Amino acid sequence: MFAYFDAVLLARIQFAFTVSAHIIFPAFTIGLASYLAVLEGLWLWTKDKRYIEVFHYWKTIFAVAFGMGVVSGIVMSYQFGTNWSVFADKTGPILGPLMGYEVLSAFFLEAGFLGVMLFGLNRVGPRLHFFSTLMVAAGTLFSAFWILSVNSWMQTPAGFAVNAAGQFVPDDWWAIVFNPSFPYRLVHMVLAAYLTTALVVGGVGAWHLLRAPRDEGARIMFSMAMWMALIVAPLQVVAGDLHGLNTLEHQPAKVAAMEGHYETQKGAPLILFGLPDDDAAETRYAVEIPNLGSLILTHDWEGEVQGLKAWPRDERPPAEIVFWSFRLMVGLGLAMVGLGLWSAWARLRGVFYQARWLQRAAVLLAPSGFLAVLAGWVTTEVGRQPWTVQGLLRTAESVSPLDAAAVGASLVAFILVYFAVFGAGTFYILRLMAKRPDIGIDEDIGPVRAAGITPAPAIDPDRLIRPAR
């Protein structure tokens, strides 16, 4: 069955599958934890009961997503010992402590306060409960900090020496943690997580508004999410540009693959679309804008942009994959910017909650954050090939001495188990999201009036009974 695949390719496919299944959960919970903290803070500040009710609505969804994120993350760490033992041995003195710091400073913080956040509001009081929610949110950000430091060091290694055994050993921990690409990668990922959460929350709110336009909970979700999209999506474009310039400085071959450039040239065009052909070393049927590639990458109309032919063939990343994953990420990012601007226009016209096509667009773009994150990770990781540690350790030299059949069998097992377990968990989350918030709804009273009965006045959500202090 696996006769046409080697162990290296199968190990790469297995890790790509498991990391893709894992990353969608942290990308969601990082933003959702901060959203929960904002909701609870608004409740304590305004005493408006609607905010805590929306908090409880998303709290359960967070708990399920967090649990699946933890389980899927544990599996990945085992693969370093099973499929990538040479990589683990070579990089262990540096990456091992960094991942240990993630467990100590992030996971313990999240796990220690998660129970209080989920079950402790009526036991510890609102202020201590709010502190617990803040600690869970901080824990998710600390986790992103350390994991992205690990990944960034693999992309732009710094602060290390090589011992007699060929291992990378720490020489300067400050340089290791804050390696050249880390600040850009951290900002880019955290903004991506916030956008992912905003689009999901906005999509859920819009879904319920299309069915119950006066549901106050759905209005809060939709409004807050669209504000986040309006503010963060343009910031992400700026952060992405800065990250791209950093990548051009430290990983120019990756940028060449992203742009579909094979020839080094001054005044390089921006290739919008085309079909990269690595064997022929050219992008066929290119639709391009003259000189714009140089202007974007070098900020010079006639700036020189290196093409993939500047590197030996065995050191070039596969442009056929990276070219399209990068365009998917950018295209979705521009759609997010458009959604945010559309929502601002609807607010200015005073039709924000009545804009049905805006709400339908929000529902359509609800999963786009996950797709953009996955496309971004494909661009980052495939664009680094053929290296696991950029320029120092090749992927083919990092794999464990395993037969293709053994790796292939475990890959099939992973696929079956993941689709069963995480498929069921995702289905449950979608069912939770499909449940209407039912906060402050003024139900249809037409039949009541037709019967000659005068109903009681509708409850004003802004004057709901305040929670006990």
C-alpha positions as CSV (number, residue, x, y, z in Angstrom):
1,M,0.0,0.0,0.0
2,F,2.8,2.4,0.9
3,A,5.3,1.1,-1.7
4,Y,5.3,4.4,-3.6
5,F,6.0,6.5,-0.5
6,D,9.2,6.8,1.6
7,A,9.3,7.1,5.4
8,V,10.3,10.8,5.3
9,L,7.3,11.8,3.2
10,L,4.9,9.7,5.3
11,A,6.3,11.2,8.5
12,R,5.9,14.7,7.1
13,I,2.3,14.0,6.0
14,Q,1.5,12.5,9.5
15,F,2.9,15.6,11.3
16,A,1.1,17.9,8.8
17,F,-2.2,16.2,9.5
18,T,-1.9,16.2,13.2
19,V,-0.6,19.8,13.5
20,S,-3.4,20.9,11.2
21,A,-6.0,19.2,13.3
22,H,-4.4,20.7,16.4
23,I,-3.8,24.3,15.3
24,I,-7.5,25.1,14.7
25,F,-8.3,24.7,18.4
26,P,-5.6,27.0,19.9
27,A,-6.4,29.5,17.1
28,F,-9.9,29.5,18.4
29,T,-9.4,29.3,22.1
30,I,-6.7,32.0,22.3
31,G,-9.2,34.6,20.9
32,L,-12.2,33.1,22.7
33,A,-10.5,33.2,26.1
34,S,-9.8,36.9,25.6
35,Y,-13.4,37.4,24.4
36,L,-14.7,35.8,27.6
37,A,-12.6,38.1,29.7
38,V,-13.9,41.1,27.9
39,L,-17.5,39.9,28.3
40,E,-17.1,39.4,32.0
41,G,-15.3,42.7,32.4
42,L,-18.2,44.5,30.7
43,W,-20.7,42.7,33.0
44,L,-18.8,43.9,36.1
45,W,-18.4,47.4,34.7
46,T,-21.9,48.0,33.4
47,K,-23.9,45.5,35.6
48,D,-25.7,44.5,32.3
49,K,-26.8,40.9,32.7
50,R,-26.8,40.3,29.0
51,Y,-23.0,40.2,28.9
52,I,-22.7,37.4,31.5
53,E,-25.4,35.5,29.7
54,V,-23.4,35.7,26.5
55,F,-20.3,34.7,28.6
56,H,-22.1,31.5,29.8
57,Y,-23.1,30.8,26.2
58,W,-19.5,30.8,24.9
59,K,-18.0,29.3,28.1
60,T,-19.1,25.8,27.4
61,I,-17.9,26.0,23.8
62,F,-14.5,27.2,25.0
63,A,-14.3,24.2,27.4
64,V,-14.9,21.7,24.7
65,A,-12.5,23.4,22.2
66,F,-9.9,23.7,24.9
67,G,-10.1,20.0,25.8
68,M,-9.7,19.0,22.2
69,G,-6.8,21.3,21.8
70,V,-5.0,19.8,24.7
71,V,-5.5,16.2,23.5
72,S,-4.4,16.9,20.0
73,G,-1.3,18.8,21.2
74,I,-0.2,15.9,23.4
75,V,-0.2,13.6,20.3
76,M,2.2,15.9,18.4
77,S,4.8,15.9,21.2
78,Y,5.0,12.1,21.0
79,Q,5.8,12.2,17.3
80,F,9.1,13.9,18.1
81,G,10.2,10.7,19.7
82,T,8.6,8.2,17.3
83,N,9.0,9.8,13.8
84,W,11.6,12.5,14.4
85,S,14.0,11.1,17.0
86,V,17.1,12.6,15.2
87,F,15.5,16.0,15.2
88,A,14.6,15.6,18.9
89,D,18.2,14.6,19.7
90,K,19.8,17.4,17.7
91,T,17.5,20.2,18.9
92,G,16.5,18.9,22.3
93,P,18.9,21.0,24.4
94,I,17.2,24.2,23.0
95,L,13.7,23.2,22.1
96,G,13.1,20.9,25.1
97,P,13.4,23.7,27.7
98,L,11.3,26.1,25.6
99,M,8.5,23.6,25.4
100,G,8.9,22.9,29.1
101,Y,8.5,26.6,29.9
102,E,5.2,26.5,27.9
103,V,3.9,23.7,30.1
104,L,5.0,25.4,33.3
105,S,4.0,29.0,32.6
106,A,1.0,28.5,30.3
107,F,-0.6,25.1,30.6
108,F,-0.5,25.1,34.4
109,L,-1.9,28.6,34.5
110,E,-4.7,27.7,32.2
111,A,-5.5,24.4,33.9
112,G,-5.2,25.9,37.4
113,F,-7.8,28.5,36.8
114,L,-10.0,26.8,34.2
115,G,-12.2,25.0,36.8
116,V,-12.8,28.2,38.7
117,M,-13.7,30.0,35.4
118,L,-16.1,27.2,34.4
119,F,-17.8,26.4,37.7
120,G,-16.8,29.0,40.3
121,L,-18.9,32.1,39.7
122,N,-21.4,31.4,42.5
123,R,-18.6,30.0,44.8
124,V,-15.8,32.5,44.7
125,G,-17.5,35.7,43.8
126,P,-17.4,37.8,40.7
127,R,-14.1,39.5,41.2
128,L,-12.1,36.4,41.9
129,H,-13.9,34.7,39.1
130,F,-13.0,37.5,36.7
131,F,-9.3,37.2,37.9
132,S,-9.5,33.4,37.0
133,T,-10.9,34.3,33.5
134,L,-8.0,36.7,33.0
135,M,-5.5,34.1,34.0
136,V,-7.0,31.6,31.6
137,A,-6.7,34.2,28.8
138,A,-3.2,35.0,29.8
139,G,-2.3,31.3,29.8
140,T,-3.4,30.9,26.2
141,L,-1.3,33.9,25.2
142,F,1.7,32.5,27.1
143,S,1.3,29.2,25.3
144,A,1.3,31.0,22.0
145,F,4.4,32.9,23.1
146,W,6.5,29.8,23.8
147,I,5.3,27.6,20.9
148,L,5.9,30.4,18.4
149,S,9.3,31.0,19.9
150,V,10.1,27.3,19.3
151,N,8.8,27.4,15.7
152,S,10.5,30.7,15.0
153,W,13.9,29.4,16.2
154,M,13.5,26.6,13.7
155,Q,12.9,29.2,11.0
156,T,15.6,31.7,12.1
157,P,18.0,29.9,14.5
158,A,20.1,32.2,16.7
159,G,21.9,32.1,20.1
160,F,23.3,28.5,19.7
161,A,26.4,26.6,19.4
162,V,27.0,23.0,18.1
163,N,28.7,20.5,20.5
164,A,30.9,17.5,19.6
165,A,27.8,15.3,19.3
166,G,26.3,17.5,16.7
167,Q,23.6,18.9,19.0
168,F,22.5,22.5,19.0
169,V,23.2,23.8,22.5
170,P,22.2,27.1,24.1
171,D,24.7,29.9,24.0
172,D,22.4,32.9,24.5
173,W,18.9,32.2,25.7
174,W,17.7,35.8,25.1
175,A,18.8,35.4,21.4
176,I,17.1,32.0,21.3
177,V,13.8,33.1,22.6
178,F,13.7,36.4,20.8
179,N,15.1,35.2,17.6
180,P,14.9,37.4,14.5
181,S,11.5,36.2,13.2
182,F,9.8,35.6,16.6
183,P,8.2,39.1,17.2
184,Y,6.7,39.2,13.7
185,R,5.4,35.6,13.9
186,L,3.9,36.1,17.4
187,V,2.0,39.3,16.5
188,H,0.8,37.7,13.2
189,M,-0.5,34.6,14.9
190,V,-2.2,36.3,17.9
191,L,-4.0,38.7,15.5
192,A,-4.9,35.6,13.4
193,A,-6.4,34.0,16.5
194,Y,-8.4,37.1,17.4
195,L,-9.7,37.3,13.9
196,T,-10.6,33.6,13.8
197,T,-12.6,34.0,17.0
198,A,-14.2,37.2,15.9
199,L,-15.4,35.6,12.6
200,V,-16.8,32.6,14.4
201,V,-18.6,34.7,17.0
202,G,-19.8,37.1,14.3
203,G,-21.0,34.2,12.2
204,V,-22.9,32.6,15.1
205,G,-24.5,35.9,16.0
206,A,-25.4,36.6,12.4
207,W,-26.9,33.1,12.1
208,H,-29.2,33.7,15.0
209,L,-30.1,37.3,14.0
210,L,-31.3,36.0,10.6
211,R,-33.8,33.9,12.6
212,A,-34.5,36.1,15.6
213,P,-33.6,39.7,14.7
214,R,-34.3,41.0,18.3
215,D,-32.2,38.5,20.2
216,E,-30.0,40.7,22.3
217,G,-27.4,38.0,22.8
218,A,-27.0,37.6,19.1
219,R,-26.8,41.4,18.7
220,I,-24.0,41.6,21.2
221,M,-22.1,38.8,19.5
222,F,-22.5,40.2,16.0
223,S,-21.7,43.8,17.0
224,M,-18.6,43.0,19.1
225,A,-17.3,40.6,16.4
226,M,-17.7,43.2,13.6
227,W,-15.9,45.8,15.6
228,M,-13.0,43.4,16.1
229,A,-12.9,42.6,12.4
230,L,-12.9,46.2,11.5
231,I,-10.0,47.0,13.8
232,V,-7.9,43.8,13.6
233,A,-8.1,42.8,10.0
234,P,-6.3,46.0,8.7
235,L,-3.8,45.6,11.5
236,Q,-3.2,42.0,10.3
237,V,-2.5,43.3,6.8
238,V,0.2,45.6,8.2
239,A,1.6,42.9,10.4
240,G,1.7,40.4,7.5
241,D,3.6,42.9,5.4
242,L,6.2,43.4,8.1
243,H,6.4,39.7,8.6
244,G,6.9,39.2,4.9
245,L,9.8,41.7,4.8
246,N,11.4,39.9,7.7
247,T,11.0,36.6,5.9
248,L,12.6,38.2,2.8
249,E,15.6,39.1,4.9
250,H,16.1,35.8,6.6
251,Q,14.4,33.2,4.3
252,P,14.4,34.7,0.8
253,A,13.9,31.3,-0.9
254,K,10.5,31.0,0.9
255,V,9.4,34.4,-0.4
256,A,10.5,33.5,-4.0
257,A,8.3,30.4,-3.8
258,M,5.4,32.5,-2.3
259,E,5.7,35.0,-5.2
260,G,6.2,32.4,-7.9
261,H,9.5,33.9,-9.0
262,Y,12.1,31.6,-10.5
263,E,14.3,34.2,-12.1
264,T,16.2,36.9,-10.2
265,Q,15.2,40.3,-11.6
266,K,15.0,44.0,-11.0
267,G,11.5,45.6,-11.2
268,A,9.9,42.2,-10.5
269,P,6.2,41.9,-11.3
270,L,3.6,40.9,-8.8
271,I,2.2,37.6,-10.1
272,L,-1.5,37.5,-9.1
273,F,-2.2,34.1,-10.5
274,G,-0.3,31.4,-12.5
275,L,0.8,27.8,-12.5
276,P,4.2,27.3,-10.9
277,D,6.1,24.4,-12.4
278,D,9.1,23.4,-10.3
279,D,10.4,20.9,-12.9
280,A,10.5,23.5,-15.6
281,A,11.4,26.3,-13.2
282,E,8.8,28.7,-14.5
283,T,5.4,30.0,-13.6
284,R,3.1,29.3,-16.6
285,Y,0.1,31.5,-17.6
286,A,1.2,34.2,-15.2
287,V,-1.2,37.1,-14.7
288,E,1.0,39.9,-13.4
289,I,1.4,43.6,-12.6
290,P,4.8,45.0,-13.7
291,N,7.2,46.2,-11.0
292,L,4.7,45.9,-8.2
293,G,6.4,42.8,-6.7
294,S,9.6,44.8,-6.3
295,L,7.7,47.7,-4.8
296,I,6.0,45.5,-2.2
297,L,9.0,43.4,-1.3
298,T,11.8,46.0,-1.5
299,H,9.8,49.3,-1.4
300,D,11.7,50.2,-4.5
301,W,10.1,50.3,-8.0
302,E,13.3,48.8,-9.5
303,G,14.4,46.7,-6.5
304,E,16.0,43.3,-7.1
305,V,14.0,40.2,-6.1
306,Q,15.8,36.9,-6.0
307,G,14.3,33.9,-7.9
308,L,14.4,30.3,-6.9
309,K,17.1,29.6,-9.4
310,A,19.5,31.5,-7.1
311,W,19.5,28.3,-4.9
312,P,20.5,24.8,-5.8
313,R,17.5,22.7,-6.9
314,D,17.7,20.5,-3.7
315,E,17.4,23.7,-1.5
316,R,14.3,25.1,-3.1
317,P,10.9,25.0,-1.4
318,P,8.1,23.6,-3.5
319,A,6.5,26.7,-5.1
320,E,3.7,24.6,-6.5
321,I,2.3,24.4,-2.9
322,V,3.5,27.6,-1.3
323,F,2.4,29.9,-4.1
324,W,-1.3,28.8,-3.7
325,S,-1.4,28.5,0.1
326,F,-0.1,32.1,0.3
327,R,-2.7,33.4,-2.1
328,L,-5.5,31.6,-0.2
329,M,-4.3,33.3,3.1
330,V,-4.0,36.7,1.5
331,G,-7.4,36.4,-0.3
332,L,-9.2,35.4,2.9
333,G,-7.5,38.3,4.7
334,L,-8.7,40.8,2.2
335,A,-12.2,39.3,2.5
336,M,-12.0,39.9,6.3
337,V,-11.0,43.5,5.7
338,G,-14.0,43.9,3.3
339,L,-16.4,42.4,5.9
340,G,-15.2,44.9,8.6
341,L,-15.5,47.9,6.2
342,W,-19.0,46.7,5.1
343,S,-20.1,46.5,8.8
344,A,-18.8,50.0,9.4
345,W,-20.8,51.3,6.4
346,A,-23.9,49.6,7.7
347,R,-23.5,51.1,11.2
348,L,-23.1,54.6,9.7
349,R,-26.3,54.1,7.7
350,G,-28.1,52.9,10.8
351,V,-29.0,49.6,9.4
352,F,-26.4,47.4,11.0
353,Y,-28.9,44.9,12.6
354,Q,-31.2,44.9,9.6
355,A,-28.4,44.3,7.0
356,R,-29.4,40.8,6.0
357,W,-26.7,40.4,3.3
358,L,-24.0,41.6,5.7
359,Q,-25.2,38.9,8.1
360,R,-25.2,36.3,5.4
361,A,-21.7,37.3,4.5
362,A,-20.6,37.0,8.1
363,V,-22.1,33.4,8.3
364,L,-20.3,32.5,5.0
365,L,-16.9,33.8,6.4
366,A,-17.3,32.2,9.8
367,P,-14.8,29.4,9.0
368,S,-12.5,31.6,7.0
369,G,-10.2,32.3,10.0
370,F,-9.4,28.6,10.3
371,L,-8.8,28.3,6.6
372,A,-6.5,31.3,6.7
373,V,-4.5,29.9,9.7
374,L,-4.1,26.6,8.0
375,A,-3.0,28.2,4.7
376,G,-0.5,30.4,6.7
377,W,1.0,27.4,8.4
378,V,1.3,25.5,5.1
379,T,3.1,28.6,3.7
380,T,5.4,28.8,6.7
381,E,6.3,25.1,7.1
382,V,6.4,24.0,3.5
383,G,8.2,27.2,2.6
384,R,11.0,26.2,5.0
385,Q,11.7,22.9,3.2
386,P,14.0,21.1,2.7
387,W,15.1,22.1,6.3
388,T,13.7,21.4,9.7
389,V,16.2,23.9,11.1
390,Q,16.7,26.5,8.4
391,G,20.0,26.0,6.6
392,L,21.4,23.7,9.3
393,L,19.4,20.4,9.6
394,R,17.6,18.8,6.6
395,T,14.2,17.2,6.9
396,A,15.6,14.0,5.4
397,E,18.3,13.9,8.2
398,S,15.8,14.5,11.0
399,V,13.5,11.4,10.6
400,S,13.7,8.3,12.8
401,P,15.0,5.1,11.2
402,L,11.5,3.6,10.5
403,D,10.0,1.6,7.6
404,A,7.5,3.4,5.4
405,A,5.0,0.7,6.3
406,A,5.2,1.4,10.0
407,V,4.8,5.2,9.5
408,G,2.0,4.6,7.0
409,A,0.1,2.4,9.4
410,S,0.2,4.9,12.2
411,L,-0.8,7.6,9.7
412,V,-4.0,5.7,8.8
413,A,-4.7,5.1,12.5
414,F,-4.3,8.8,13.2
415,I,-6.7,9.7,10.4
416,L,-9.4,7.3,11.5
417,V,-9.2,8.2,15.2
418,Y,-9.0,11.9,14.6
419,F,-12.0,12.0,12.3
420,A,-14.0,9.9,14.8
421,V,-13.0,11.7,18.0
422,F,-12.5,15.3,16.8
423,G,-15.3,15.0,14.3
424,A,-17.7,14.1,17.1
425,G,-16.3,17.0,19.2
426,T,-16.7,19.5,16.4
427,F,-20.2,18.3,15.7
428,Y,-21.0,18.9,19.4
429,I,-19.6,22.4,19.2
430,L,-21.7,23.2,16.2
431,R,-24.8,22.0,18.0
432,L,-24.0,24.3,20.9
433,M,-23.5,27.1,18.5
434,A,-26.8,26.3,16.8
435,K,-28.7,26.8,20.1
436,R,-30.3,30.2,20.2
437,P,-29.0,32.5,22.9
438,D,-32.6,33.6,23.7
439,I,-31.5,36.8,25.5
440,G,-34.0,39.6,25.6
441,I,-36.2,38.3,22.7
442,D,-39.5,40.0,22.2
443,E,-41.5,37.0,20.8
444,D,-44.1,37.5,18.1
445,I,-47.3,38.7,19.8
446,G,-49.4,39.1,16.8
447,P,-51.7,36.1,17.6
448,V,-52.1,37.4,21.1
449,R,-53.3,40.8,19.9
450,A,-55.6,39.1,17.4
451,A,-57.3,37.3,20.4
452,G,-58.0,40.7,22.0
453,I,-55.5,40.2,24.8
454,T,-53.1,43.1,25.7
455,P,-49.7,41.5,26.5
456,A,-47.4,42.8,29.2
457,P,-44.7,45.2,27.9
458,A,-41.6,43.6,26.5
459,I,-38.6,43.5,28.8
460,D,-36.0,46.1,28.1
461,P,-32.6,44.2,28.0
462,D,-30.9,47.2,29.4
463,R,-33.0,47.1,32.6
464,L,-32.7,43.4,33.3
465,I,-32.4,42.4,37.0
466,R,-28.8,43.0,38.1
467,P,-26.9,39.9,39.4
468,A,-26.5,39.5,43.1
469,R,-23.2,40.9,44.4
